[in-house]
């Protein structure tokens, strides 16, 4: 079965269901700072040097809220929501489609709702909303470990947060306790962070304080959004990571595709890694 044809069938059904739906977008508060990070993620822990995905993620921070997201995917999703021609272009243009598929699907909103962290993610063919308590890591500041990053004097701190040991460099010169992803709780902005195994690395690319607009909460997907807890989400996402989604699509019967001669793959590309949070019980795989 041609995987490209299968993708077209699914993409068309998604575009028909979501095009023209009311999109959600509103300002939470004026942004005080915007930091763009280069995010490195190891896709194969047995081949760390050669199997890395690099993306850019934007962090916008206000007085009490923040948003962490792929600005490129935000722009693309916004266009797809209101422009049918662009929607079909993303389906027909294989290079563009592959590029968009490699962009991070998750976004993180801190202190929205109040006292919570809200995560949007997409996996297992579904759009998910995960609300969790805003848990701040407990840090040990190592004042003798310093570095200059983007012109700022930074101090290193360490924390064991949800299964990974993290090192972070923060600066007192930017007295904002926010950071990439879910890391936070230091008396200054974290500019660099990585876990002890170097599976996840965040490096700053730009810092702006002027003309950066608002911290915005948004969801352009439309259609059905499922809700779940953080730990259940990690379990389901882990299972999805190790499933042959092509096989699952065809054998589901929902797209009317023939499964004649189709075999499930023993090894799923890109499945030999874990998430930033590893404090969950891994589900049994079939």
KETIPA-542949 format. One line per 2 residues: number of its first residue (from 1); their letters; for each residue x negated, y, z negated of N, C-alpha, C. Coordinates in pm, whole numbers, m for minus. Atoms other than C-alpha are relative to their C-alpha. Layout:
NUM	a	X:Y:Z:X:Y:Z:X:Y:Z  ...
This chain:
1	xx	m84:m120:0:0:0:0:m88:124:0  79:m121:m11:m140:338:101:26:92:m118
3	xx	m16:m83:119:m203:543:m212:40:143:35  m34:m136:m42:m174:868:m19:152:12:22
5	xx	m145:m1:m23:183:780:89:74:m2:m134  m63:6:132:271:691:m269:m5:136:m68
7	xx	11:m132:61:139:1025:m388:99:98:62  m91:m91:m69:341:1211:m126:143:m20:m49
9	xx	m135:30:47:660:1034:m235:24:60:m138  m14:m51:137:601:1126:m599:m6:152:m3
11	xx	15:m145:m1:485:1480:m527:124:69:54  m122:m57:m54:790:1549:m315:113:m4:m100
13	xx	m107:10:99:1023:1424:m585:m21:99:m112  30:m96:107:846:1639:m844:29:142:47
15	xx	m21:m136:m50:853:1950:m624:148:32:16  m144:m22:m16:1223:1907:m547:66:22:m137
17	xx	m62:m10:132:1307:1864:m915:m39:126:m75  48:m112:80:1099:2157:m1043:6:133:72
19	xx	m1:m127:m73:1111:2415:m764:127:78:m33  m115:m87:26:1333:2708:m857:52:m8:m143
21	xx	m43:4:139:1375:2603:m1221:m49:124:m74  40:m115:79:1358:2880:m1479:m134:m28:m66
23	xx	129:19:64:999:2921:m1589:m3:77:m131  13:m63:131:901:3012:m1942:m130:79:m2
25	xx	119:m84:8:660:3302:m1985:33:124:m82  m19:m122:77:641:3568:m2254:m125:30:m82
27	xx	117:m45:76:378:3771:m2439:20:m27:m148  m3:19:145:300:3670:m2795:m50:126:m72
29	xx	56:m122:57:88:3981:m2869:m115:46:90  115:m46:m79:m188:4198:m2716:m125:m82:m33
31	xx	124:75:20:m515:4011:m2665:m111:95:m44  114:m76:48:m823:4136:m2849:m128:m37:73
33	xx	121:49:m66:m1081:3926:m2668:35:m117:91  m13:113:m91:m1109:3684:m2378:m138:m60:23
35	xx	125:71:m25:m1383:3424:m2354:28:m113:99  m9:110:m96:m1424:3195:m2053:m114:m97:m30
37	xx	97:104:34:m1601:2867:m2136:m18:m96:116  25:117:m83:m1767:2607:m1921:17:m122:m90
39	xx	m30:119:80:m1632:2277:m2053:m51:m124:71  56:123:m56:m1827:1958:m1991:59:m119:m74
41	xx	m63:118:57:m1657:1625:m2046:m60:m124:65  56:125:m52:m1823:1284:m2011:115:m95:32
43	xx	m106:91:m44:m1598:1050:m1812:m39:m147:m15  49:137:16:m1815:739:m1857:m113:2:m101
45	xx	100:m5:106:m2000:696:m2184:m118:m94:25  112:87:m39:m2219:429:m2020:m86:65:108
47	xx	75:m70:m104:m2336:679:m1759:15:150:m23  m21:m137:42:m2350:1012:m1938:m60:101:96
49	xx	70:m95:m84:m2594:1177:m1700:71:26:133  m52:m9:m137:m2404:1112:m1377:151:7:11
51	xx	m146:3:m8:m2036:1099:m1469:58:104:m96  m45:m114:81:m1944:1441:m1604:96:85:81
53	xx	m92:m93:m64:m1650:1665:m1522:m18:138:m65  23:m136:48:m1708:2039:m1550:116:88:44
55	xx	m110:m93:m29:m1421:2288:m1573:m20:130:m76  m4:m125:74:m1362:2643:m1682:131:10:m77
57	xx	m118:m21:82:m1123:2717:m1966:m5:140:m58  m11:m136:51:m1001:3056:m2085:60:m1:m139
59	xx	m54:m19:135:m947:3152:m2449:37:148:m15  m44:m135:31:m738:3462:m2521:47:2:m144
61	xx	m27:m5:143:m713:3569:m2883:60:135:m37  m59:m120:57:m485:3820:m3056:m24:4:m149
63	xx	16:m11:145:m449:3918:m3421:39:m128:m72  m48:117:73:m259:3602:m3516:22:m122:88
65	xx	m23:112:m91:m223:3382:m3205:m113:m8:102  96:14:m110:m438:3245:m2924:53:m103:99
67	xx	m36:95:m105:m405:3051:m2599:m129:m47:67  118:62:m62:m661:2811:m2448:49:m84:116
69	xx	m61:61:m117:m595:2698:m2092:m92:15:121  67:m15:m128:m721:2655:m1737:69:113:76
71	xx	m59:m113:m71:m660:2993:m1572:28:m36:146  m19:41:m140:m697:2833:m1228:127:m84:15
73	xx	m121:81:m7:m426:2574:m1300:123:84:m32  m110:m91:32:m206:2843:m1455:44:76:125
75	xx	m32:m74:m123:m225:3044:m1133:65:m92:103  m55:94:m97:m160:2738:m916:142:m42:m38
77	xx	m134:40:44:138:2624:m1126:101:113:19  m89:m114:m18:282:2975:m1112:41:14:146
79	xx	m32:m7:m142:260:2976:m732:93:m113:42  m83:115:m37:408:2629:m702:143:17:m47
81	xx	m134:m19:55:702:2733:m915:87:87:91  m81:m97:m74:808:3019:m687:m25:2:150
83	xx	35:m5:m140:653:2943:m349:1:m141:58  m14:135:m54:774:2635:m162:m111:m31:101
85	xx	106:24:m98:513:2679:112:m129:m43:m70  120:38:74:233:2664:m144:16:m140:m59
87	xx	m25:134:54:396:2358:m300:m33:m107:102  28:99:m104:381:2169:29:m146:3:42
89	xx	142:m8:m32:28:2295:92:m81:m86:m97  72:82:98:m88:2129:m232:22:m148:24
91	xx	m27:140:m32:69:1806:m109:m77:m43:125  57:37:m129:m68:1814:245:m152:17:6
93	xx	143:m28:m3:m417:1955:177:m70:m92:m100  59:100:88:m610:1657:39:m112:59:m87
95	xx	109:m60:76:m913:1866:m67:54:83:m115  m61:m82:104:m697:2113:m257:66:m88:m105
97	xx	m69:89:92:m492:1832:m408:m98:m67:m96  100:65:85:m802:1653:m537:m61:99:m98
99	xx	56:m102:89:m941:1978:m677:95:29:m116  m98:m30:104:m620:2056:m867:15:m118:m97
101	xx	m13:118:85:m605:1698:m997:m110:m8:m104  113:6:91:m942:1747:m1165:3:111:m106
103	xx	m10:m107:98:m833:2056:m1359:67:m50:m128  m61:44:127:m747:2012:m1730:148:32:m4
105	xx	m145:m18:3:m373:1963:m1770:50:56:m133  m47:m41:133:m360:2053:m2138:m20:150:m22
107	xx	21:m136:49:m320:2394:m2297:35:3:m148  m12:m2:146:m340:2486:m2665:40:140:m46
109	xx	m46:m126:56:m144:2761:m2842:m11:m7:m152  17:m1:145:m255:2840:m3199:96:99:m64
111	xx	m96:m78:78:m6:2975:m3453:126:33:79  m129:m7:m67:282:2925:m3215:51:m142:20
113	xx	m75:m78:98:519:2826:m3360:m87:35:m121  78:m50:113:402:3001:m3677:m45:m116:m91
115	xx	57:104:85:170:2780:m3882:m28:m131:71  18:123:m78:148:2523:m3602:m98:22:114
117	xx	67:m2:m130:m58:2438:m3300:92:m74:97  m81:65:m103:141:2361:m2986:m90:m36:118
119	xx	79:49:m113:m21:2151:m2715:95:m42:111  m68:50:m119:115:2104:m2364:m98:m93:70
121	xx	87:93:m71:m22:1805:m2176:83:m76:103  m68:83:m99:60:1582:m1881:m76:m131:17
123	xx	55:133:m23:m2:1207:m1861:117:m97:9  m103:103:m15:189:891:m1783:122:51:75
125	xx	m103:m58:m86:391:1084:m1520:96:94:m73  m92:m81:80:545:1302:m1794:m69:127:m49
127	xx	48:m122:64:509:1656:m1931:36:m7:m148  m16:17:144:461:1659:m2307:m22:131:m75
129	xx	23:m108:96:490:1913:m2587:m26:m65:m135  40:57:129:310:1825:m2910:m19:113:m100
131	xx	17:m96:109:358:2043:m3220:m66:m70:m118  71:59:113:118:1975:m3505:m33:108:m102
133	xx	42:m95:102:19:2136:m3833:m135:60:39  124:m70:m34:m257:2393:m3788:m108:m37:m102
135	xx	107:49:88:m539:2200:m3949:m132:63:41  128:m65:m28:m864:2395:m3976:m114:m85:m52
137	xx	114:81:45:m1193:2205:m3990:m69:62:m120  83:m45:111:m1407:2226:m4302:m144:2:47
139	xx	133:m20:m59:m1746:2366:m4200:m109:12:m106  121:m27:76:m2095:2360:m4348:m87:92:84
141	xx	79:m98:m74:m2286:2671:m4240:m148:m20:m29  146:20:11:m2658:2618:m4175:m66:131:38
143	xx	46:m136:m27:m2792:2972:m4209:m141:6:58  136:m1:m55:m3145:2869:m4108:m4:m44:146
145	xx	m7:41:m141:m3026:2745:m3766:71:110:78  m55:m115:m71:m2977:3047:m3540:m34:m9:148
147	xx	25:m6:m144:m2961:3117:m3167:63:127:55  m60:m114:m68:m2894:3409:m2934:79:m52:120
149	xx	m89:48:m105:m2597:3342:m2707:77:119:56  m69:m111:m67:m2460:3593:m2457:m31:134:m67
151	xx	41:m123:65:m2655:3865:m2642:42:12:m145  m45:m2:140:m2502:3776:m2981:m87:m93:m84
153	xx	70:86:95:m2693:3643:m3281:99:m97:m62  m95:103:46:m2525:3316:m3376:m64:m91:m103
155	xx	39:92:106:m2546:3083:m3673:69:m134:24  m58:131:m24:m2489:2709:m3655:80:m49:m121
157	xx	m80:64:104:m2223:2521:m3852:36:m140:47  m35:139:m31:m2126:2154:m3870:131:m38:m67
159	xx	m126:47:56:m1797:1978:m3928:33:m137:57  m56:127:m47:m1647:1631:m3908:150:22:15
161	xx	m139:m37:m26:m1312:1697:m3744:67:m107:85  m84:97:m68:m1067:1424:m3651:m81:m104:79
163	xx	72:113:m56:m1324:1157:m3583:m130:32:68  127:m37:m63:m1609:1353:m3426:m77:99:m87
165	xx	87:m95:65:m1905:1535:m3574:m30:112:98  15:m116:m88:m1920:1885:m3429:m109:94:m50
167	xx	91:m110:27:m2191:2150:m3412:52:121:76  m51:m121:m62:m2088:2507:m3342:m88:118:m37
169	xx	75:m123:24:m2267:2839:m3308:99:115:5  m95:m110:8:m2063:3141:m3422:m75:130:m32
171	xx	63:m130:24:m2137:3512:m3449:86:84:m93  m69:m93:89:m2049:3750:m3732:35:130:72
173	xx	m23:m125:m74:m2055:4029:m3472:139:4:63  m139:6:m48:m1715:3913:m3345:81:m65:m113
175	xx	m66:56:120:m1516:3872:m3671:139:m55:29  m127:65:m37:m1242:3660:m3511:m19:m149:m19
177	xx	16:142:32:m1192:3309:m3645:74:m86:99  m62:85:m102:m1107:3137:m3322:m109:m54:91
179	xx	100:74:m72:m1276:2909:m3081:63:m76:115  m57:87:m103:m1239:2679:m2782:74:m118:m62
181	xx	m78:117:39:m990:2393:m2810:65:24:m136  m64:m11:131:m872:2334:m3173:m98:35:m111
183	xx	97:m37:101:m1193:2425:m3351:28:143:m47  m24:m132:56:m1154:2725:m3584:m42:m2:m146
185	xx	22:m4:143:m1200:2840:m3943:m133:56:m44  126:m64:35:m1541:3008:m3931:17:152:m5
187	xx	m14:m146:13:m1598:3377:m4020:m51:77:121  43:m65:m122:m1667:3467:m3659:32:m88:120
189	xx	m34:71:m123:m1608:3367:m3298:m103:m106:33  89:107:m46:m1754:3033:m3191:m26:20:149
191	xx	36:m18:m139:m1942:3079:m2866:m49:m129:65  49:127:m54:m2097:2735:m2827:40:m112:m97
193	xx	m36:114:84:m1983:2393:m2953:m21:m129:77  7:133:m61:m2049:2027:m2885:8:m105:m110
195	xx	m3:109:96:m1993:1694:m3054:m138:m65:m5  134:56:23:m2287:1490:m3182:m46:m91:113
197	xx	36:89:m110:m2275:1253:m2883:m11:73:135  4:m83:m121:m2264:1538:m2630:101:m49:105
199	xx	m106:41:m92:m1945:1395:m2481:89:118:39  m78:m121:m25:m1772:1735:m2507:m87:120:m35
201	xx	88:m116:17:m1963:2061:m2462:73:125:47  m59:m128:m36:m1835:2420:m2461:m110:106:0
203	xx	99:m107:m14:m2061:2699:m2332:69:125:54  m66:m121:m47:m1955:3064:m2288:m54:45:136
205	xx	39:m53:m131:m1959:3213:m1937:22:150:8  m27:m144:0:m1807:3556:m1997:79:37:m125
207	xx	m72:m53:115:m1673:3771:m2280:52:138:39  m59:m129:m33:m1431:4060:m2227:91:46:m113
209	xx	m91:m59:99:m1245:4297:m2460:87:109:61  m76:m106:m66:m1105:4546:m2207:80:m56:117
211	xx	m82:36:m115:m822:4504:m1958:35:m147:8  m24:145:1:m737:4150:m2065:146:m36:m26
213	xx	m143:28:11:m363:4186:m2117:41:m60:m133  m60:57:120:m168:3975:m2364:m37:m147:m17
215	xx	m4:143:24:m184:3636:m2527:139:m46:44  m128:37:m62:87:3465:m2323:31:m147:m27
217	xx	m51:137:6:292:3155:m2394:73:m26:131  m61:26:m129:394:2990:m2068:20:m149:23
219	xx	m26:137:m45:535:2674:m1916:75:10:132  m57:m17:m133:597:2677:m1541:57:m129:57
221	xx	m31:130:m60:675:2309:m1495:147:m18:31  m141:30:m19:1051:2308:m1533:27:m148:m24
223	xx	m31:142:17:1231:1976:m1552:m3:m42:m146  m7:58:134:1220:1746:m1853:m137:11:m68
225	xx	120:m2:82:965:1799:m2129:25:m92:m119  m13:93:111:912:1522:m2383:m80:52:m119
227	xx	70:m40:121:811:1587:m2744:m47:m124:m76  54:111:78:600:1365:m2966:m96:56:m104
229	xx	97:m42:101:357:1375:m3258:m142:m11:56  138:1:m48:m19:1421:m3223:m55:m141:11
231	xx	59:134:m2:m117:1065:m3315:69:m90:103  m71:80:m101:155:905:m3102:m39:44:140
233	xx	42:m50:m131:50:1128:m2815:m136:m58:38  133:56:m28:m312:1011:m2842:9:m148:35
235	xx	m16:143:m29:m201:648:m2848:57:m22:139  m62:17:m131:20:686:m2546:m94:44:112
237	xx	95:m48:m101:m242:886:m2357:m113:m100:21  105:102:m10:m506:623:m2434:48:m119:83
239	xx	m55:111:m75:m280:350:m2302:14:36:148  m15:m46:m137:m206:555:m1990:m135:5:71
241	xx	134:m9:m57:m579:607:m1937:m50:m136:49  47:134:m33:m631:230:m1919:98:m79:86
243	xx	m96:67:m87:m331:149:m1701:m31:26:146  8:m18:m145:m336:97:m1327:127:73:42
245	xx	m119:m80:m26:m98:383:m1252:57:m25:140  m45:35:m136:m83:293:m883:89:m124:m5
247	xx	m77:124:15:36:m56:m976:131:27:m75  m119:m31:79:277:86:m1232:103:75:82
249	xx	m92:m76:m84:428:329:m979:78:m92:94  m62:84:m103:493:66:m716:95:m101:m63
251	xx	m80:106:61:624:m208:m945:116:52:m83  m113:m53:75:857:28:m1131:130:m9:79
253	xx	m119:8:m84:1094:12:m835:71:132:21  m73:m126:m6:1199:374:m880:m25:79:128
255	xx	29:m70:m123:1039:487:m554:31:m84:125  m38:84:m113:1159:199:m335:m117:m45:85
257	xx	120:40:m74:804:97:m236:m23:m150:m13  24:145:m1:705:m257:m145:m126:m33:m80
259	xx	117:44:77:471:m439:m384:m59:m130:55  51:121:m62:394:m721:m143:m153:2:7
261	xx	145:14:m3:34:m835:m188:m73:92:m95  63:m94:93:m28:m575:m459:m53:m73:m122
263	xx	60:60:119:m265:m676:m739:m45:109:m96  44:m95:101:m341:m500:m1064:m153:m2:m9
265	xx	145:m9:11:m697:m373:m1092:m47:m38:m141  56:38:130:m914:m518:m1370:m69:117:m68
267	xx	72:m113:55:m1119:m202:m1414:58:130:54  m59:m126:m38:m968:147:m1412:m109:108:2
269	xx	102:m105:m6:m1204:424:m1291:29:112:m99  m16:m113:91:m1263:699:m1547:61:m33:m134
271	xx	m64:38:127:m1130:499:m1843:m100:m25:m112  101:33:100:m1460:444:m2025:m43:122:m80
273	xx	31:m112:90:m1437:743:m2257:117:16:m97  m106:m27:96:m1234:867:m2551:23:150:m7
275	xx	m40:m139:6:m1071:1196:m2642:m81:76:m105  68:m80:103:m1199:1484:m2856:40:m47:m139
277	xx	m48:55:128:m987:1342:m3138:0:m152:9  7:147:m1:m1060:978:m3221:60:m61:m126
279	xx	m54:47:129:m874:949:m3553:137:m65:16  m127:67:m21:m594:734:m3416:m26:m149:20
281	xx	11:144:m18:m528:362:m3396:23:m31:148  m13:29:m143:m591:246:m3041:103:m112:22
283	xx	m101:103:m26:m295:52:m2901:m60:m120:72  44:120:m72:m332:m300:m2770:32:16:148
285	xx	m17:m11:m144:m378:m311:m2395:40:m134:58  m47:123:m62:m207:m567:m2175:m112:m61:85
